[in-house]
Amino acid sequence: MFSIYIICFANHRHYRQHLEIYWNSSNVIFHSSGFFTVYLGDLIDFICPYYENEYASVDIEYNTLYLVNENDYYNCNTTGYSSLIKCNKPFDMQRLIYTLSISKYLPYPNLPEFTEGHFYYFISTSSGQLSGIDQRNDGLCHRKNMKLIINVQKYYRHYHQEHRRLTKPTVAKRTNITFIGSDQQYLFLSSLSSITSQNFYLTFLLFAFCLRTKSRT
């Protein structure tokens, strides 16, 4: 009886996330730091304001999402930037969602690309009203702090090797079962050593079969 070491690999890693951000000034994220970390390979859904009943007694919000540089982030300015999504259909059956892939290289032009170790700045300078959805300064960014910073980090994978001491099934040597003679009433088993439980069971079945065959002759 002897033992074997089995090597197990435990994969401790950051799993790719699919995040949802409700791009609405009532979101508590804009009332706090407005900062979080993502990793290359993650996905972010920016979900536009959505309302089931257009006659509900709530303030309907219209806004536009922009990705800007650091300076314009702090100055709440989107002049000269193209919008990522315009949230102008709050009652549609299908919600307006802008999915952002946090990737270095994207197959489509005009999509933002990301590099680890960098910060990216998102704001909305809309007034909140449909008539002011294209406003380029201040707006919700200034009044409701509707801005967000994401810190992009590298997707990583860390392997940890763990040894576990487990009992190894012993390996049986070749077992020969032969008849000594047609007129003799016994069998001969040679080279039987270190038989595993499974091999022993199979050997026993074969032995019983041989005995039954012998008794019929």
Solvent accessible surface area in square Angstrom, and as a share of the most:
residue,aa,sasa,rsa
1,M,186,0.83
2,F,109,0.46
3,S,50,0.32
4,I,72,0.37
5,Y,133,0.51
6,I,75,0.38
7,I,84,0.43
8,C,46,0.27
9,F,139,0.58
10,A,34,0.26
11,N,57,0.29
12,H,104,0.46
13,R,65,0.24
14,H,23,0.10
15,Y,132,0.50
16,R,141,0.52
17,Q,61,0.27
18,H,110,0.49
19,L,46,0.23
20,E,107,0.48
21,I,9,0.05
22,Y,103,0.39
23,W,1,0.00
24,N,25,0.13
25,S,10,0.06
26,S,80,0.52
27,N,31,0.16
28,V,113,0.65
29,I,40,0.20
30,F,1,0.00
31,H,122,0.55
32,S,75,0.48
33,S,89,0.58
34,G,2,0.02
35,F,87,0.36
36,F,44,0.18
37,T,50,0.29
38,V,0,0.00
39,Y,48,0.18
40,L,22,0.11
41,G,27,0.26
42,D,0,0.00
43,L,60,0.30
44,I,0,0.00
45,D,16,0.08
46,F,1,0.00
47,I,9,0.05
48,C,5,0.03
49,P,9,0.05
50,Y,62,0.23
51,Y,34,0.13
52,E,157,0.71
53,N,80,0.41
54,E,97,0.44
55,Y,185,0.70
56,A,41,0.32
57,S,121,0.78
58,V,83,0.48
59,D,137,0.71
60,I,36,0.18
61,E,18,0.08
62,Y,32,0.12
63,N,0,0.00
64,T,0,0.00
65,L,0,0.00
66,Y,3,0.01
67,L,37,0.18
68,V,9,0.05
69,N,78,0.40
70,E,93,0.42
71,N,98,0.50
72,D,19,0.10
73,Y,10,0.04
74,Y,131,0.50
75,N,88,0.45
76,C,7,0.04
77,N,33,0.17
78,T,0,0.00
79,T,83,0.48
80,G,80,0.77
81,Y,51,0.19
82,S,99,0.64
83,S,48,0.31
84,L,35,0.18
85,I,27,0.14
86,K,74,0.32
87,C,3,0.02
88,N,56,0.29
89,K,108,0.46
90,P,7,0.04
91,F,67,0.28
92,D,61,0.32
93,M,186,0.83
94,Q,153,0.68
95,R,104,0.38
96,L,50,0.25
97,I,81,0.41
98,Y,34,0.13
99,T,71,0.41
100,L,4,0.02
101,S,35,0.22
102,I,0,0.00
103,S,24,0.16
104,K,74,0.31
105,Y,179,0.68
106,L,37,0.18
107,P,111,0.70
108,Y,147,0.56
109,P,109,0.68
110,N,154,0.79
111,L,71,0.35
112,P,21,0.13
113,E,91,0.41
114,F,1,0.01
115,T,59,0.34
116,E,52,0.23
117,G,51,0.49
118,H,96,0.43
119,F,98,0.41
120,Y,36,0.14
121,Y,25,0.09
122,F,0,0.00
123,I,0,0.00
124,S,0,0.00
125,T,0,0.00
126,S,0,0.00
127,S,28,0.18
128,G,6,0.06
129,Q,115,0.51
130,L,97,0.49
131,S,116,0.75
132,G,13,0.13
133,I,13,0.06
134,D,80,0.41
135,Q,69,0.31
136,R,85,0.31
137,N,74,0.38
138,D,70,0.36
139,G,4,0.04
140,L,4,0.02
141,C,2,0.01
142,H,127,0.57
143,R,138,0.50
144,K,96,0.40
145,N,60,0.31
146,M,0,0.00
147,K,35,0.15
148,L,0,0.00
149,I,24,0.12
150,I,0,0.00
151,N,21,0.11
152,V,0,0.00
153,Q,65,0.29
154,K,126,0.53
155,Y,36,0.14
156,Y,108,0.41
157,R,118,0.43
158,H,109,0.49
159,Y,122,0.46
160,H,87,0.39
161,Q,92,0.41
162,E,61,0.27
163,H,103,0.46
164,R,129,0.47
165,R,162,0.59
166,L,86,0.43
167,T,101,0.59
168,K,57,0.24
169,P,99,0.62
170,T,18,0.10
171,V,105,0.60
172,A,25,0.20
173,K,137,0.58
174,R,196,0.72
175,T,42,0.24
176,N,59,0.30
177,I,37,0.19
178,T,71,0.41
179,F,95,0.40
180,I,83,0.42
181,G,21,0.20
182,S,108,0.69
183,D,117,0.61
184,Q,67,0.30
185,Q,148,0.66
186,Y,120,0.46
187,L,24,0.12
188,F,105,0.44
189,L,59,0.29
190,S,30,0.19
191,S,69,0.45
192,L,73,0.36
193,S,43,0.28
194,S,70,0.45
195,I,40,0.20
196,T,23,0.14
197,S,101,0.65
198,Q,131,0.58
199,N,57,0.29
200,F,119,0.50
201,Y,131,0.50
202,L,98,0.49
203,T,23,0.13
204,F,112,0.47
205,L,84,0.42
206,L,90,0.45
207,F,60,0.25
208,A,43,0.33
209,F,131,0.54
210,C,18,0.11
211,L,82,0.41
212,R,151,0.55
213,T,55,0.32
214,K,21,0.09
215,S,89,0.57
216,R,171,0.62
217,T,128,0.74
